[in-house]
């Protein structure tokens, strides 16, 4: 090989190295290298939800369907991480501390409840200030993100099918108003008139626990009526809740079911889970 050919060969080699350097160290930060799962410094586990599209709402022939569940196509344009469970009491205390008044009582692995929308935002603000290791920010899921992850690619009333029974999740665990599942849960050594510890039941196909039942979960959206192509008719002064709870009936646990409340309201049936949005 003469000197001219050797120089050309070295140039090609250098260009190839430069290309791989750019690919690895530049494109790696654009989301191409997102891990499928991660656990943060508080022990919160998150699973990556890839971008995609789905039909939000319920078909007209779905039993117990509400008129505010008009089906429409939604595009989830950016991948996000969703917490595998509701925020637990242990995680709440790790961020918010133990206040003498208004402190949260219960075991570490129970979902934190009596949380207003504003409380969840305070928690998120403090968590983001504490976050020095993970590149990104925490927030509540949008209603569309929540239903997308709840359905996990399914089109049935629930992520496991069209029927519900006490073995699937926590609901009707209320001795006074809806007690159909009380005895079953007692056989599982779960207490009545309250939610279950997180992960007490099987996850949905994407690995998320308690998307149906246990506690209602706040979403970031204000309540709006669906149209066939989006949403309309804003109810000011509200925030969406999704998923149903231990307190009442299985029909409220359907993937498409919608509820809302005042953002200052605190219910023993309501908690939240987090989205992590990677940089």
C-alpha positions as CSV (number, residue, x, y, z in Angstrom):
1,X,0.0,0.0,0.0
2,X,1.5,3.4,-1.1
3,X,1.5,6.4,1.2
4,X,-1.4,8.1,-0.6
5,X,-3.6,5.0,-0.1
6,X,-2.6,4.7,3.5
7,X,-3.6,8.3,4.1
8,X,-7.0,7.7,2.5
9,X,-7.5,4.6,4.7
10,X,-6.6,6.5,7.9
11,X,-9.1,9.2,7.0
12,X,-11.9,6.7,6.4
13,X,-11.1,5.1,9.7
14,X,-11.1,8.4,11.6
15,X,-14.5,9.3,10.0
16,X,-15.9,6.0,11.1
17,X,-14.7,6.5,14.7
18,X,-16.1,10.0,14.7
19,X,-19.5,8.7,13.5
20,X,-19.7,6.2,16.3
21,X,-18.6,8.8,18.9
22,X,-21.4,11.1,17.8
23,X,-24.0,8.2,17.8
24,X,-23.1,6.9,21.3
25,X,-22.6,10.2,23.1
26,X,-25.1,12.4,21.4
27,X,-28.0,10.2,20.4
28,X,-27.8,8.2,23.6
29,X,-29.3,11.2,25.5
30,X,-32.3,11.6,23.1
31,X,-34.3,8.7,24.5
32,X,-32.9,5.9,22.3
33,X,-31.2,4.4,25.4
34,X,-34.1,4.6,27.9
35,X,-34.1,1.7,30.3
36,X,-37.3,-0.4,30.4
37,X,-37.5,0.0,34.2
38,X,-35.8,1.9,37.0
39,X,-36.0,2.4,40.7
40,X,-35.3,5.8,42.2
41,X,-33.6,6.6,45.5
42,X,-36.8,6.3,47.5
43,X,-37.5,2.8,46.1
44,X,-40.2,3.9,43.7
45,X,-40.3,1.5,40.7
46,X,-41.1,2.9,37.3
47,X,-41.8,1.1,34.0
48,X,-41.2,2.8,30.6
49,X,-44.4,3.3,28.6
50,X,-43.6,3.6,24.9
51,X,-45.3,6.2,22.7
52,X,-48.2,5.0,20.6
53,X,-51.9,5.4,20.0
54,X,-55.1,3.9,21.4
55,X,-58.9,4.4,21.5
56,X,-59.8,6.2,24.6
57,X,-63.3,5.8,26.0
58,X,-65.7,2.9,25.9
59,X,-67.8,1.3,23.1
60,X,-71.6,2.1,23.2
61,X,-72.4,-1.5,24.1
62,X,-70.2,-1.7,27.1
63,X,-72.3,-2.5,30.2
64,X,-72.6,0.4,32.7
65,X,-71.0,2.8,30.2
66,X,-71.4,6.5,31.0
67,X,-72.2,9.1,28.3
68,X,-69.0,10.9,29.1
69,X,-66.9,8.0,27.7
70,X,-67.2,8.9,24.0
71,X,-64.5,6.9,22.1
72,X,-61.8,8.9,20.3
73,X,-58.3,8.2,19.1
74,X,-55.4,9.5,21.2
75,X,-51.8,9.7,20.2
76,X,-49.2,9.4,23.0
77,X,-46.3,11.2,21.3
78,X,-43.6,10.8,23.9
79,X,-42.6,7.9,26.0
80,X,-42.8,8.3,29.8
81,X,-42.1,6.3,32.9
82,X,-45.1,5.4,35.2
83,X,-44.8,4.2,38.8
84,X,-45.7,0.6,39.1
85,X,-47.8,1.2,42.3
86,X,-49.6,4.0,44.0
87,X,-47.4,6.3,46.2
88,X,-47.0,4.5,49.5
89,X,-47.1,5.8,53.0
90,X,-43.3,5.1,53.4
91,X,-42.6,7.1,50.2
92,X,-44.8,9.9,51.4
93,X,-43.1,10.1,54.8
94,X,-39.7,10.0,53.1
95,X,-40.5,13.2,51.3
96,X,-43.0,15.0,53.5
97,X,-41.8,13.9,56.9
98,X,-43.9,13.1,59.9
99,X,-46.0,16.0,61.0
100,X,-47.6,16.0,64.5
101,X,-50.9,17.2,63.1
102,X,-52.3,15.7,59.9
103,X,-49.7,12.9,59.8
104,X,-50.5,9.8,57.8
105,X,-51.2,6.7,59.8
106,X,-50.7,3.1,58.6
107,X,-48.1,0.6,57.5
108,X,-45.4,1.5,55.0
109,X,-46.7,-0.6,52.1
110,X,-50.2,0.9,52.0
111,X,-51.1,3.6,49.5
112,X,-51.2,7.0,51.0
113,X,-54.8,8.4,51.1
114,X,-56.7,11.5,52.1
115,X,-54.5,13.3,49.7
116,X,-55.9,16.3,47.8
117,X,-54.7,17.2,44.3
118,X,-52.8,20.1,45.9
119,X,-51.2,17.7,48.4
120,X,-49.9,15.6,45.5
121,X,-48.5,18.7,43.8
122,X,-46.7,19.7,47.0
123,X,-45.2,16.2,47.2
124,X,-44.0,16.3,43.6
125,X,-42.5,19.8,44.1
126,X,-40.5,18.6,47.1
127,X,-39.5,15.3,45.3
128,X,-38.2,17.2,42.3
129,X,-36.1,19.5,44.6
130,X,-34.7,16.4,46.2
131,X,-34.0,14.7,42.9
132,X,-30.3,15.0,42.3
133,X,-29.6,11.6,40.7
134,X,-32.2,11.0,38.0
135,X,-32.2,13.2,34.9
136,X,-35.8,14.4,34.5
137,X,-38.8,15.5,36.5
138,X,-41.7,13.9,38.3
139,X,-45.4,14.8,37.7
140,X,-48.9,13.4,37.7
141,X,-50.1,11.5,34.7
142,X,-52.5,13.1,32.2
143,X,-55.8,11.4,32.0
144,X,-54.9,10.0,28.5
145,X,-51.6,8.7,29.8
146,X,-53.4,7.0,32.7
147,X,-55.9,5.2,30.6
148,X,-53.3,4.2,28.0
149,X,-51.2,2.5,30.7
150,X,-54.3,1.1,32.4
151,X,-55.5,-0.6,29.2
152,X,-52.0,-1.8,28.4
153,X,-53.0,-2.6,24.9
154,X,-56.4,-4.1,25.7
155,X,-59.8,-3.0,24.5
156,X,-62.0,-4.8,27.1
157,X,-63.8,-3.2,30.0
158,X,-60.9,-4.2,32.3
159,X,-57.3,-5.0,31.4
160,X,-58.0,-8.7,32.1
161,X,-61.4,-8.9,30.3
162,X,-65.0,-7.8,30.5
163,X,-65.9,-9.3,33.8
164,X,-64.7,-8.6,37.4
165,X,-64.5,-10.7,40.5
166,X,-63.0,-10.3,44.0
167,X,-59.8,-12.2,43.1
168,X,-58.8,-9.6,40.5
169,X,-58.4,-6.5,42.6
170,X,-59.7,-4.6,45.7
171,X,-63.3,-3.2,45.5
172,X,-66.5,-3.6,47.5
173,X,-64.6,-4.0,50.7
174,X,-67.0,-1.8,52.6
175,X,-69.1,-3.6,55.3
176,X,-71.8,-0.9,55.3
177,X,-72.3,0.0,51.7
178,X,-70.7,-2.5,49.4
179,X,-69.7,-5.7,51.1
180,X,-69.7,-8.4,48.3
181,X,-65.9,-9.0,48.6
182,X,-65.4,-8.5,52.3
183,X,-65.3,-12.3,53.1
184,X,-63.0,-13.0,50.2
185,X,-60.5,-10.4,51.3
186,X,-60.7,-11.6,54.9
187,X,-59.7,-15.1,53.6
188,X,-56.6,-13.3,52.1
189,X,-56.0,-11.8,55.6
190,X,-56.8,-8.3,54.3
191,X,-58.6,-5.8,56.5
192,X,-62.1,-4.6,55.8
193,X,-63.1,-0.9,55.2
194,X,-59.7,0.1,53.8
195,X,-57.5,-0.4,50.8
196,X,-55.0,-3.3,50.5
197,X,-51.2,-3.1,50.6
198,X,-49.8,-2.3,47.1
199,X,-49.0,-5.3,45.0
200,X,-51.7,-7.5,46.7
201,X,-53.1,-8.5,43.3
202,X,-51.6,-9.3,39.9
203,X,-50.4,-6.5,37.7
204,X,-51.9,-5.6,34.3
205,X,-50.1,-6.8,31.1
206,X,-47.6,-3.9,31.2
207,X,-46.7,-4.6,34.9
208,X,-48.7,-1.9,36.7
209,X,-50.5,-2.7,39.9
210,X,-53.9,-1.4,41.1
211,X,-54.8,0.5,38.0
212,X,-58.3,-1.0,38.7
213,X,-59.4,-0.5,42.3
214,X,-57.7,-0.1,45.7
215,X,-57.7,3.8,45.6
216,X,-58.7,6.4,43.1
217,X,-55.8,8.2,41.5
218,X,-55.4,11.9,40.7
219,X,-54.6,12.9,37.2
220,X,-53.3,16.4,36.1
221,X,-56.3,17.3,33.9
222,X,-59.3,19.4,34.7
223,X,-62.5,17.6,33.8
224,X,-63.7,18.0,30.2
225,X,-66.3,16.2,28.2
226,X,-65.0,14.1,25.3
227,X,-65.8,14.8,21.7
228,X,-65.2,12.3,18.9
229,X,-62.0,14.2,18.1
230,X,-60.9,15.3,21.6
231,X,-62.3,17.1,24.6
232,X,-64.7,20.0,25.2
233,X,-66.8,21.6,27.9
234,X,-64.4,22.4,30.7
235,X,-65.5,22.0,34.3
236,X,-63.4,24.7,36.1
237,X,-62.2,24.0,39.6
238,X,-62.0,20.2,39.2
239,X,-59.4,17.5,38.7
240,X,-59.8,14.1,37.2
241,X,-59.7,10.9,39.3
242,X,-59.3,7.5,37.8
243,X,-59.4,3.8,38.7
244,X,-62.1,3.3,41.3
245,X,-61.4,2.2,44.9
246,X,-62.0,-0.4,47.6
247,X,-65.1,1.6,48.8
248,X,-67.7,0.7,46.2
249,X,-68.7,-1.2,43.0
250,X,-66.7,-2.8,40.2
251,X,-68.4,-0.8,37.5
252,X,-66.3,2.2,38.7
253,X,-63.1,0.3,38.1
254,X,-63.6,0.0,34.3
255,X,-60.7,1.3,32.2
256,X,-62.8,4.1,30.7
257,X,-64.7,5.2,33.8
258,X,-64.2,8.8,34.7
259,X,-64.6,10.8,37.9
260,X,-63.6,14.2,39.2
261,X,-63.4,16.2,42.4
262,X,-62.4,19.5,43.8
263,X,-58.6,19.8,43.9
264,X,-58.8,20.5,47.7
265,X,-60.9,17.5,48.5
266,X,-59.4,14.8,50.6
267,X,-60.9,11.3,50.6
268,X,-59.9,8.1,52.3
269,X,-60.4,6.5,48.9
270,X,-58.0,8.6,46.9
271,X,-54.2,8.6,46.4
272,X,-52.0,9.0,43.4
273,X,-49.1,7.6,41.4
274,X,-46.3,9.4,39.6
275,X,-44.9,9.8,36.1
276,X,-41.2,10.4,35.6
277,X,-40.4,12.3,32.5
278,X,-36.8,11.7,31.5
279,X,-34.7,14.5,30.0
